[in-house]
Amino acid sequence: MTLSQLYTTFDKGTPPSSLGTDRDYNIDLIPKLMLASEELVDILIFTDVVRYLEFKQIAGSYVYRKGKIDKAIVLNSWPRNRLLALVVSTVLLIVAVILSGGLSGAPLIPATPNEALMSSLFGFMEKIRARSFFEFIAKYDPADPSTHDNLDFKKMTASDVFKYFKLTPDVQEIIGHSMCLFQDDSFLQLPFSEIYNAMVLYSTSLRRASTSPYIYPRYGLGELPQSFARLSAVFGGTYMLAMPDIKIVRGEDGKVIGVSSKDEMAKCSAVICDPSYAASGGIETKVTNRVIRAICILNNPVPNTDNADSLQLIIPMSQVGRKHDIYVAVTSYAHDVAAKGHYIAIVSTVVETNDPEREIQIALNLLGPIVEKFVKIYDVCVPLDDGRSSNIFVSKSYDATSHFISVTQDVNDIYQRLTGDKLKLEKRATMDEEAK
């Protein structure tokens, strides 16, 4: 939304002229960054929606450790002969920062396994264990048992594998939360194959995007539905936007027959909607938790981030005595979502107490001076009906994370419920190729 729309939505009056003009702002209420190699990007490519999108890189990936912001990944060079060899260099960088107990200033962070081995940031035994683990991951090939060293990633949990390599809790946390993007420590009980796949995703995304694994659409996430609308129009699709009094209409047999708006009705055989529309179609939902989001307008880069114009910052739960991580996503004028010299930082987490804003204060303190802040608490809902009997398929609410992994999982689930088949992204001709 524009700047004036944001101020109106949160009853803040008129925005000050010092923030720039409305046309300078494209603010997402729920920002989500994309991993450059994640399935959502594959879906956008497969459907040819990317022809209407322009992505820009997120400048940095950071983690909060022992009262400080540390850069999670810095790459000057990495091995290119094996794709997974990237894991060795990238993760050793993270571990080096962790084991240092936090860094002041910007010392040189090692960018290869050899540099990490020689770095003063490691204790001797920690270097040996970390190097052993990541070199094992780098040579591991799921299809080649000779690379498995008798370890069964499908049967062994993450905790089992970490204990086998004698990795410290700090290293385990950075792998699970900052690299694999799990929201809590339940990942320790998952089959290690899932952690391995998440490590590969992070590493391949980093290789594609270079300075961080994340990308973001120019002009914000509003470009996603706009791009789908443009593509849909090419194939005769129709969009009806901002219609009042939307209701889902069902027939005598209980199946959906259309969507109405006052005296108009668009007929259909299936509906996909978010939980806010579910009640009108007779679909029950339940609240699983609540999420607090704070949209902050800044006129300065976040301190201690090398003046990054954008970033993701994860504050692991153990660092602040919580049950859930805190996420910070920062975009800026570099992505055409704010006026020149301004930044949009959004802090989010799962609400755990009766004072939600106090729960995110530590993250707000890290942002530096805040020009204006907009805070809202959202219910996170899930449907109690799979939609097969009514053909009304309800998505889950957006969670607290600042990435799309859980959203893409929900899309896959809805697709399978709707079609009866798993989503398969097989190679297909592009629109240009089909036109020939």
C-alpha positions, 0 to 999 in steps of 0.5 A, a space after each residue: 500500500 502507499 504511505 497515506 494508505 498505511 497511515 489511514 489503515 493504522 489511524 495515524 493521520 497524515 504522513 509528514 512531507 519529510 517521508 516523501 510522496 505516496 508514489 515512492 512507497 509500496 509497503 507490504 503489511 506481511 513481508 516475505 523474502 524468497 530464497 533464490 532457489 526455493 520452490 516458489 521461485 520454481 513455480 513462478 518460472 514454471 508458470 511464466 509469471 517471471 516475465 512480469 517480475 523483476 527481482 532484486 537481491 537482499 543485501 545481507 543475512 544476519 543473526 543475533 548472538 549474545 547481544 550483537 548482530 553478526 553477519 551470517 554469511 560473507 563469501 569472497 570465494 567458494 569451491 565451484 567443482 561441486 555444488 554442495 562444496 559450498 556448504 562447507 565454506 558458507 556454514 563454517 563462516 557462520 560457525 566462526 562468528 558464533 564461536 567468537 561470541 560476537 564481533 565488534 567492527 568488521 574483522 575479516 571473516 574466513 571464506 573457505 574451509 582452510 581459512 576457517 581452520 586457521 582462524 583465531 575465531 575457533 577453538 582448536 577442537 571446535 575447528 576440527 569437529 565443524 570441519 569434519 561435519 561440513 566436509 562430510 556434508 559436502 561429499 555426501 551424495 544421497 544416491 551413493 552409499 559409499 559417501 554415507 559412512 554408514 549414517 542413515 539420514 532417513 532414520 537418524 534424527 538431526 540430534 543423532 547426527 549432531 551428537 555423532 559429530 559432537 557439534 556444540 549447541 551454538 552450531 546446532 542452533 545456527 544450522 537449524 534456525 538461521 540456515 535451515 529456517 526452522 521456527 523452533 528446536 523441534 527440528 532436532 527430532 526430525 530425520 536428518 534428511 530434512 535438515 540436509 535438504 534445507 542446507 542444500 536449499 540455503 547453499 544453492 540459494 546463496 550461490 545463485 544470489 551471491 551476498 545473501 540467499 534472499 531475493 525480493 520483487 522490485 516494488 514489493 510483493 504486490 507485484 506477485 498478484 499483479 503479475 498473475 493477473 496479467 498472465 491470467 488476462 492473456 488466457 482470458 481470465 477475469 479479476 474482480 478487485 475490491 468487491 464489497 460484501 463478498 460471500 461464498 455461495 453453496 448449492 443444495 448438495 453443499 458444493 460451492 456454486 459461486 461467489 457473490 457481491 451484493 447483487 452480482 455472482 461469479 459462478 464457479 466449481 471451486 473456491 480457493 480463499 484465505 480464512 477471512 472468507 471461510 465463515 461465509 462459505 460455512 467452513 470452520 477455522 481455528 486460531 492456533 496462535 497470534 502473530 505481532 508485526 511492527 512496520 517501522 519506517 527508518 531514515 537510516 540503515 540498521 546499525 552494525 550491518 555495514 549500511 546494508 540497504 536490505 537484510 534478514 535478521 533472525 533472533 534465535 529464541 534461545 538468545 532472548 529466552 523465548 519459545 519462538 524466533 523473532 524475525 526482522 525483514 528490511 527493504 528500502 528505496 533500493 527495491 522501490 518500496 520507500 523514498 530515497 534514503 528510507 527503509 521499511 523494517 518489519 519485525 514479527 514473532 509469535 505472541 507468547 505473553 499479554 504484552 506482545 509489543 514488549 516481546 519485540 522490543 529487543 528487535 526494535 532496539 536494534 533498528 536504530 532511530 524509528 521515524 514511525 511505527 505501526 503495530 498490529 496483532 493477527 490471529 493465525 488460523 487454519 481450516 478444520 475442513 479439507 475442502 474436498 466435500 464442498 470444493 472450498 479450499 481454505 489456506 492457512 494464515 501467514 505465520 511469523 516467519 519472514 520467508 515463503 517456505 511455509 506458504 509454499 508448503 500450504 500451496 502444495 497442500 491445497 493443490 493436492 486437495 484440489 486436484 488429487 495429484 501432487 504438484 509437479 514442475 515438469 519442463 514445459 514450453 514458455 509462452 514465447 515458445 508456445 506462440 511459435 
